[in-house]
């Protein structure tokens, strides 16, 4: 069944819901989560999305996350998405500034977090095709060489460059 996604207004306030397929088809404004995962050495976890993803398939990303379901608390959504995509549970999440992103494929208000994780990373096969730890400097080099999702780059690209 098509999951119901929370829709938000220009201020990020929930104003309704729609099936995910309708939200994608009509590029409706919604809310989503993103988590920048670092290890205690300061490396950043980078992954490549599967070619079956509904937006930005087969692109590289340096945040785990996803859409917030109708009726779901943003913090609960970030915990759920981190566990689903990378198998990370129990990590202490630190809030980053929220942001907004819109293009021809997606339009959302972002709840952003970071965490430190030194345990195993277990990919959800439907969403993550590959992943590895990179130093901030290596990630900055890759941002110019690989095709990254534009939303993560827009929301946290400057932050990543400040770490290198």
C-alpha positions in Angstrom: 0.0 0.0 0.0 1.1 3.5 -0.8 2.4 5.2 2.4 0.8 8.5 3.5 3.3 11.3 3.7 2.8 14.5 5.8 2.5 17.6 3.6 3.7 21.0 4.9 3.1 24.6 4.1 5.8 27.2 3.3 6.6 27.5 7.1 7.1 23.8 7.5 3.8 23.3 9.4 1.8 20.1 8.6 -1.2 21.0 6.5 -2.4 17.6 5.3 -1.2 14.3 3.8 -1.1 12.5 0.5 0.0 9.1 -0.8 3.7 9.0 -1.5 3.0 8.4 -5.2 0.9 11.5 -5.4 3.4 13.6 -3.5 6.1 12.6 -6.0 3.9 12.9 -9.1 2.8 16.4 -8.2 6.0 17.4 -6.3 4.0 18.4 -3.2 5.8 20.1 -0.4 6.5 17.6 2.4 9.0 17.2 5.2 12.0 14.8 5.4 14.9 13.9 7.6 18.6 13.7 7.0 21.4 12.4 9.2 25.1 13.1 8.7 26.9 10.0 10.1 30.5 10.5 11.3 32.8 8.1 13.2 34.9 9.1 16.1 37.8 9.8 13.8 35.7 12.4 12.0 35.1 10.4 8.8 31.7 10.7 7.1 29.6 7.8 5.9 29.0 8.1 2.1 26.6 5.8 0.2 25.3 5.2 -3.3 21.5 5.0 -3.7 20.1 2.0 -5.5 18.9 2.5 -9.1 15.3 1.8 -8.1 15.0 4.8 -5.8 12.0 7.1 -6.7 14.1 10.2 -6.7 17.8 10.7 -7.6 18.4 6.9 -8.3 22.0 5.6 -8.3 23.4 9.0 -7.0 25.8 9.3 -4.1 24.7 10.7 -0.8 26.3 11.7 2.5 23.0 11.7 4.6 20.7 8.9 5.5 17.1 9.9 5.7 13.7 10.0 4.1 10.2 11.4 4.1 8.2 11.8 7.2 5.0 9.8 7.3 1.6 11.4 8.1 1.2 11.7 11.9 4.9 10.9 12.5 7.1 13.1 14.7 10.2 14.3 12.9 12.6 13.0 15.5 10.9 9.5 15.4 11.2 9.6 11.6 14.9 10.3 11.7 15.5 7.4 14.2 13.4 5.1 11.9 15.2 6.2 8.7 18.6 5.8 10.2 17.8 2.3 11.4 16.1 1.3 8.1 18.8 2.6 5.7 22.0 2.0 7.6 21.1 -0.3 10.5 22.2 2.3 13.1 20.2 2.2 16.3 20.9 3.9 19.7 23.2 6.6 18.3 22.9 10.0 20.1 21.5 12.5 17.5 22.6 16.1 17.5 20.2 18.6 15.8 21.6 20.7 13.0 19.8 23.8 11.6 16.7 22.9 9.6 16.6 23.8 5.9 14.4 23.8 2.8 15.0 22.4 -0.6 13.1 22.4 -3.9 13.7 21.4 -7.4 11.8 19.8 -10.3 11.8 16.4 -8.5 11.3 17.2 -4.8 10.2 20.0 -2.5 10.6 19.7 1.3 11.4 21.0 4.7 14.4 19.2 6.1 15.0 18.1 9.8 18.7 17.6 9.9 20.9 15.8 12.5 24.3 14.4 12.9 25.6 11.5 15.0 28.8 9.7 15.8 28.8 6.0 15.1 31.6 3.5 15.4 29.6 0.3 15.1 28.6 -1.7 12.1 26.7 -0.2 9.2 24.1 -2.5 7.6 22.6 -1.4 4.3 18.9 -1.8 3.5 19.4 -3.5 0.1 16.4 -1.8 -1.5 17.8 1.7 -0.8 21.6 1.5 -0.4 23.9 -0.1 -3.1 27.3 0.7 -1.6 28.8 2.7 1.2 32.2 3.7 2.8 33.8 6.0 5.3 35.6 9.1 3.8 37.5 11.9 5.4 35.9 15.3 4.9 38.7 16.2 2.5 38.1 13.1 0.4 34.4 13.7 0.3 35.0 17.3 -0.8 37.1 16.0 -3.7 34.4 13.4 -4.6 31.7 16.2 -4.6 33.4 17.5 -7.7 33.9 14.1 -9.3 30.8 11.9 -8.5 27.1 12.6 -9.0 25.7 13.4 -5.6 22.0 14.0 -4.8 21.5 17.8 -5.2 19.4 18.2 -2.0 22.1 16.9 0.4 24.7 18.9 -1.4 22.6 22.1 -1.2 21.6 21.6 2.5 25.0 20.5 3.9 27.6 21.0 1.2 29.0 24.2 2.7 29.2 22.5 6.1 31.1 19.6 4.7 33.6 21.9 2.9 34.2 23.7 6.2 35.3 20.4 7.8 37.9 19.7 5.1 
